[in-house]
Amino acid sequence: MKKSAELYLSAREAAAELAISPATLYAYVSRGLIRSEPSPDSRSHRYRAEDIRGLKERRVPSPEPRGFRNFDADLPVMDSAIATITELGPIYRGVNCVDLAERDTLEHTATLLWDVAGVDPFAPDNCPQVSDEMRAIAEAARRAQPIDRTVAVLALAASADPGAFTRAPDGRAMVGGRILRLLVATMLNAAPSNEPLHEQVARVWTPDNKHAPDLIRRALVLLADHELNASTFTARCAASTGLNLYDAVIAGLVALKGPMHGGAAGLPPRLVKTMLDNDVAPVVRERVALGERFAGFGHGVYKKGDPRAISLLEALTRAGAPRKFTREVPDRIAEATGEFVNIDYALAVLVHALRMPAGSELALFAMARSVGWIAHASEQLQHGKLIRPRARYVGPAPGRAGTTNSI
């Protein structure tokens, strides 16, 4: 009996030995790194001690990276050379996006994330082909939400693009350039153009503000990628089935609409609207007393504030945006709740300050993040492997007798 006990550890003992959470222990089991079997009493599982200690000696990296403890450690993890998240902001292929946003465009950011060197995806003549059917759909959906209209147009775009299914990395980059130009134009209800993307947005949505082009440029660069968020993972899964880049971007757009992802961008504008005709301190005090949360504040990684939001709000302050929104609201809420500003709030302030159309926050988010979706989809297509996570079964034990209904 003692010999058997030495061969196995309980879940608590195994987790303590590796200094990990139980969820991470289960992740190791599901990945085949630790063997598990029911205990003799069948009320729990036990884990092979040699696997636990071998794993500890090899110092295998934990599925829950330091700094991400609040994220679900049992989510899928995969290798990528595109981007990572740090407390100083997202890193795009080794470059901090906050630094990049000081000077660069979304187009240049795309060439970085797409790892392009031999071609120019944004050459003047690399414009999308627009078929009669695409024009008809765009016109019919002119009053629809920008994302819905864009999904409808992109669904027909691959058929109009002879290079849509290219397997060459440079060819995919050129397709990416055409997709981005088509996506932005469709969201703006405009014709595709080789004009800089941020200038197109400013000209259509806020033509009378001299600061608009540079502020929009900054926001687009800051939002271009954020590692494997829900929409990006969705785009990668879609691409792993062999889809073309147009369809992978459609997958990302649809996932982005969810209220727990990009759809949440519709909430911070309500906070900005509430503060317009009210003093900040009483509103914050009342909401805190009622236990309400503040949309656009708090983040799973950025414990002291989202560097992207800080960068954008500082630029807005320099451009003359009301300090009430760029400074006072973030400071008061942080003081009262311990939660710091994130990029959703900064986007709401941008749209308010530039007097852009209502709902522009989500459209800007989609324009920028499509660059990341194309990068991840291209990387996945290059790998050529299907993403097929396993489910950890928590249903009834095998062998349960089935029942039939008699009439």
C-alpha positions in Angstrom: 0.0 0.0 0.0 2.8 2.4 0.9 4.6 1.5 -2.4 1.4 2.5 -4.3 1.1 5.7 -2.4 4.6 6.7 -3.3 3.8 6.3 -7.0 0.9 8.8 -6.9 0.1 12.2 -5.6 -3.3 13.7 -4.9 -4.4 16.8 -6.9 -3.5 19.0 -4.0 -0.1 17.4 -3.6 0.6 17.6 -7.3 -0.4 21.2 -7.6 1.7 22.1 -4.6 4.7 20.2 -6.0 4.6 22.2 -9.2 3.5 25.5 -7.5 0.5 25.7 -9.9 -3.3 26.0 -9.7 -5.5 22.9 -10.0 -6.8 24.3 -13.3 -3.2 24.3 -14.6 -2.7 20.8 -13.4 -5.7 19.7 -15.4 -4.3 21.5 -18.4 -1.1 19.4 -18.1 -3.1 16.3 -17.9 -5.2 17.2 -21.0 -1.9 17.8 -22.9 -0.6 14.4 -21.9 2.2 15.7 -19.8 0.9 14.1 -16.6 -0.8 10.7 -16.3 -4.0 10.6 -14.2 -6.3 7.8 -13.1 -9.2 7.3 -10.6 -8.2 6.7 -7.0 -9.1 3.3 -5.5 -12.1 5.0 -3.7 -13.3 6.3 -7.1 -14.1 9.7 -5.5 -11.1 11.5 -6.9 -8.1 11.2 -9.2 -4.5 10.6 -8.5 -1.5 11.6 -10.5 1.8 9.8 -11.3 4.5 11.2 -9.1 7.3 10.5 -11.6 5.5 12.6 -14.2 5.1 15.5 -11.7 8.7 15.4 -10.6 10.0 14.9 -14.2 8.0 17.9 -15.3 9.4 19.9 -12.4 13.0 19.0 -13.2 12.5 19.9 -16.9 11.1 23.2 -15.9 8.4 23.1 -18.5 6.8 26.6 -18.9 3.4 26.9 -17.2 0.3 27.3 -19.4 -0.6 30.3 -17.2 2.2 32.9 -17.8 3.3 35.1 -15.0 1.2 38.3 -15.2 -1.8 36.4 -16.7 -2.9 34.6 -13.5 -6.4 36.0 -13.7 -6.9 34.6 -17.2 -8.2 31.0 -17.5 -5.1 28.9 -17.5 -6.8 26.1 -19.3 -7.4 28.0 -22.5 -5.6 26.9 -25.7 -2.0 28.1 -26.1 -0.1 28.2 -29.4 3.2 29.6 -30.7 3.1 32.8 -32.6 5.8 35.2 -33.8 3.3 38.1 -34.3 2.6 39.8 -31.0 2.6 39.4 -27.2 1.1 41.4 -24.4 3.2 43.0 -21.7 2.4 45.5 -18.9 4.1 48.2 -21.1 1.7 47.5 -23.9 1.4 45.0 -26.8 4.6 44.1 -28.6 4.4 43.8 -32.4 7.2 41.6 -33.6 9.6 43.1 -31.0 8.3 46.7 -31.3 6.2 48.2 -28.6 3.0 49.5 -30.2 2.9 52.6 -28.1 6.3 53.6 -29.5 5.1 52.7 -33.0 2.0 54.8 -32.6 4.1 58.0 -32.1 5.0 58.1 -35.7 3.8 55.3 -37.9 0.7 54.5 -39.9 -1.6 51.5 -39.9 -0.2 50.5 -43.3 3.3 50.4 -41.9 2.1 48.5 -38.9 0.5 46.0 -41.2 3.8 45.4 -43.1 5.5 44.8 -39.7 2.8 42.4 -38.4 2.6 40.6 -41.7 6.4 40.3 -41.8 6.6 41.8 -45.3 9.9 42.8 -46.9 9.8 41.9 -50.7 6.5 43.6 -51.7 4.4 46.6 -50.9 0.8 45.6 -50.0 -0.1 49.3 -50.1 1.3 50.2 -53.5 -0.9 52.7 -55.4 -2.1 50.0 -57.8 -2.9 47.3 -55.3 -6.5 48.3 -55.0 -9.4 45.8 -54.5 -11.5 44.6 -57.4 -15.2 45.6 -56.8 -17.7 43.6 -58.8 -21.2 44.8 -59.7 -22.6 42.4 -57.1 -20.4 43.9 -54.4 -21.5 47.5 -55.4 -25.1 46.4 -55.3 -24.8 44.9 -51.8 -22.9 47.9 -50.5 -25.6 50.3 -51.8 -28.4 48.1 -50.4 -26.7 48.0 -47.0 -25.8 51.7 -47.0 -27.8 52.3 -43.8 -26.7 49.1 -42.1 -24.1 49.0 -39.3 -20.6 49.3 -40.7 -19.6 45.8 -39.7 -22.8 44.2 -41.0 -22.3 46.0 -44.4 -18.7 44.9 -44.5 -19.4 41.3 -43.8 -21.9 41.2 -46.7 -19.5 42.8 -49.1 -16.5 40.7 -48.1 -18.6 37.5 -48.6 -18.5 38.2 -52.3 -15.0 39.8 -52.5 -12.9 36.6 -52.8 -14.8 35.6 -56.0 -13.8 39.0 -57.5 -10.1 38.7 -56.5 -8.1 36.3 -58.7 -5.3 36.1 -56.1 -7.6 35.4 -53.1 -6.4 31.8 -52.7 -2.7 32.3 -53.2 -0.3 30.3 -51.0 2.7 32.5 -51.5 3.5 34.6 -48.4 4.1 37.8 -50.5 0.9 37.1 -52.4 -1.1 36.8 -49.1 0.4 40.1 -48.0 -0.9 41.7 -51.3 -4.3 40.2 -50.7 -4.2 41.6 -47.2 -3.6 45.1 -48.5 -6.6 44.8 -50.8 -8.8 43.5 -48.0 -7.8 46.3 -45.7 -8.5 49.0 -48.3 -11.9 47.4 -49.2 -12.9 47.0 -45.5 -12.1 50.6 -44.6 -13.9 51.9 -47.7 -17.0 49.8 -47.1 -17.2 50.9 -43.5 -17.0 54.5 -44.7 -19.6 54.0 -47.5 -16.9 55.2 -49.9 -15.0 53.9 -52.9 -11.7 52.0 -52.3 -8.7 54.4 -52.3 -4.9 54.3 -52.0 -5.1 57.4 -49.8 -3.6 56.8 -46.3 -6.3 54.9 -44.3 -6.3 57.4 -41.4 -6.8 60.3 -43.8 -9.7 58.5 -45.4 -11.4 58.0 -42.1 -10.8 61.6 -41.0 -12.0 63.0 -44.3 -15.3 61.1 -44.2 -16.2 61.2 -40.5 -14.6 64.4 -39.1 -13.4 66.6 -42.0 -13.2 69.9 -40.0 -10.9 68.9 -37.2 -7.2 69.5 -38.0 -6.1 67.1 -35.3 -8.3 64.2 -36.5 -5.9 62.5 -39.0 -3.1 62.2 -36.5 -5.3 61.1 -33.6 -7.0 58.5 -35.7 -3.7 57.3 -37.0 -2.5 56.8 -33.5 -5.6 54.9 -32.4 -5.5 52.5 -35.4 -1.9 51.6 -34.7 -2.6 51.0 -31.0 -5.5 48.7 -31.8 -3.9 46.6 -34.6 -3.3 43.5 -32.6 -3.7 42.2 -29.0 -2.5 38.6 -29.3 -5.1 35.7 -29.1 -8.2 37.6 -28.1 -11.6 36.0 -29.0 -11.9 37.5 -32.5 -8.3 36.8 -33.4 -8.5 33.2 -32.2 -11.7 32.8 -34.2 -10.0 34.1 -37.3 -7.1 31.7 -36.8 -9.5 28.7 -36.3 -11.3 29.7 -39.5 -8.0 30.0 -41.5 -6.8 26.7 -40.1 -9.6 25.0 -42.2 -8.0 26.4 -45.4 -10.3 29.4 -45.9 -9.0 32.4 -47.8 -8.1 35.6 -46.0 -11.4 37.3 -46.9 -13.4 34.7 -45.1 -11.0 34.6 -42.1 -11.6 38.4 -41.7 -15.3 37.8 -41.8 -15.0 35.3 -39.0 -13.0 37.9 -37.0 -15.6 40.6 -37.7 -18.5 38.5 -36.5 -16.7 37.5 -33.3 -15.8 41.1 -32.6 -19.5 42.1 -32.4 -20.1 40.1 -29.2 -20.9 42.2 -26.1 -18.1 40.6 -24.2 -15.6 41.6 -26.8 -15.6 44.5 -29.2 -19.3 45.0 -28.7 -18.4 46.3 -25.2 -17.1 49.5 -27.0 -20.7 50.7 -27.0 -20.8 51.1 -23.2 -18.1 53.7 -22.5 -19.8 56.4 -24.7 -22.7 56.2 -22.3 -20.4 57.1 -19.4 -19.0 60.0 -21.4 -22.5 61.2 -22.2 -23.4 61.0 -18.5 -20.5 63.2 -17.6 -21.2 65.8 -20.2 -23.6 67.9 -18.0 -22.6 66.5 -14.6 -19.7 67.1 -12.2 -17.4 64.0 -12.1 -17.0 63.5 -8.4 -20.8 63.1 -7.5 -21.4 60.7 -10.4 -18.5 58.5 -9.4 -19.4 58.6 -5.7 -23.0 57.6 -6.5 -22.1 54.8 -8.8 -19.5 53.4 -6.4 -22.0 53.5 -3.5 -24.5 51.5 -5.7 -21.8 49.0 -6.5 -21.9 49.8 -10.2 -18.8 49.2 -12.4 -17.5 51.7 -14.9 -17.3 50.6 -18.6 -13.9 51.3 -20.0 -12.0 50.7 -16.7 -10.1 47.7 -15.5 -8.2 45.2 -17.5 -7.0 41.6 -17.0 -3.3 42.4 -17.7 -2.8 46.2 -17.4 -3.2 46.6 -13.6 -2.0 50.2 -13.5 -3.7 51.3 -16.7 -3.8 50.3 -20.3 -0.7 51.9 -22.0 -2.6 52.2 -25.2 -5.3 54.2 -23.5 -2.8 56.4 -21.7 -1.0 57.1 -25.0 -4.3 58.1 -26.8 -5.6 60.2 -23.9 -2.3 62.1 -23.6 -2.4 62.8 -27.4 -6.0 64.0 -27.0 -5.0 66.3 -24.2 -2.3 67.9 -26.3 -4.8 68.3 -29.1 -7.1 70.3 -26.9 -9.7 67.7 -25.9 -11.5 68.5 -22.6 -9.3 67.6 -19.7 -12.5 66.6 -17.8 -12.5 63.4 -20.0 -8.8 62.9 -20.6 -7.7 63.4 -17.0 -10.4 64.0 -14.4 -12.7 61.1 -15.1 -9.8 58.5 -15.3 -8.2 59.9 -12.1 -11.4 60.0 -10.1 -12.5 56.5 -11.1 -9.1 55.1 -10.4 -9.0 56.7 -7.0 -12.5 55.5 -6.1 -12.3 52.0 -7.5 -8.7 51.0 -8.0 -9.5 50.3 -11.6 -7.6 52.1 -14.3 -8.5 53.3 -17.7 -8.5 50.9 -20.8 -8.6 51.5 -24.5 -12.4 51.3 -24.7 -12.8 54.5 -22.7 -10.1 56.2 -24.6 -11.8 55.4 -27.9 -15.1 56.8 -26.6 -13.3 60.1 -25.7 -11.7 60.2 -29.2 -15.1 59.8 -30.9 -16.7 62.4 -28.7 -13.8 64.9 -29.1 -13.7 64.6 -32.8 -17.5 64.5 -33.1 -17.4 61.3 -35.1 -20.7 59.4 -35.9 -22.2 57.4 -33.1 -20.9 53.9 -33.0 -17.6 54.8 -34.6 -15.7 53.1 -31.8 -16.5 49.6 -32.9 -15.8 50.4 -36.6 -12.4 51.9 -35.7 -11.7 48.9 -33.7 -12.6 46.6 -36.6 -10.5 48.6 -39.1 -7.4 48.3 -37.0 -7.8 44.8 -35.7 -8.3 43.4 -39.2 -4.6 43.9 -39.6 -4.0 41.5 -36.8 -6.6 39.0 -38.1 -4.8 38.9 -41.4 -1.4 38.5 -39.7 -2.7 35.6 -37.6 -4.6 34.0 -40.4 -1.6 34.1 -42.7 0.6 32.6 -40.0 -1.9 29.8 -39.5 -2.2 29.1 -43.2 1.6 29.0 -43.4 1.6 26.3 -40.7 -1.0 24.3 -42.5 -2.5 22.7 -39.4 -6.1 22.4 -38.3 -6.8 23.9 -34.9 -8.7 21.2 -33.0 -8.7 21.7 -29.2 -10.0 18.9 -27.1 -12.8 19.3 -24.6 -12.3 18.2 -21.0 -15.4 16.0 -20.4 -17.3 16.8 -17.2 -20.5 14.9 -18.1 -21.9 11.6 -16.7 -19.4 8.8 -16.3 -19.0 6.4 -19.2 -21.3 3.3 -19.0 -24.4 5.1 -17.9 -27.5 3.3 -19.1 -29.5 5.0 -21.7 -33.3 5.5 -21.4 -36.0 5.2 -24.1 -39.4 6.7 -24.1 -42.3 4.3 -24.8 -45.4 5.5 -26.5 
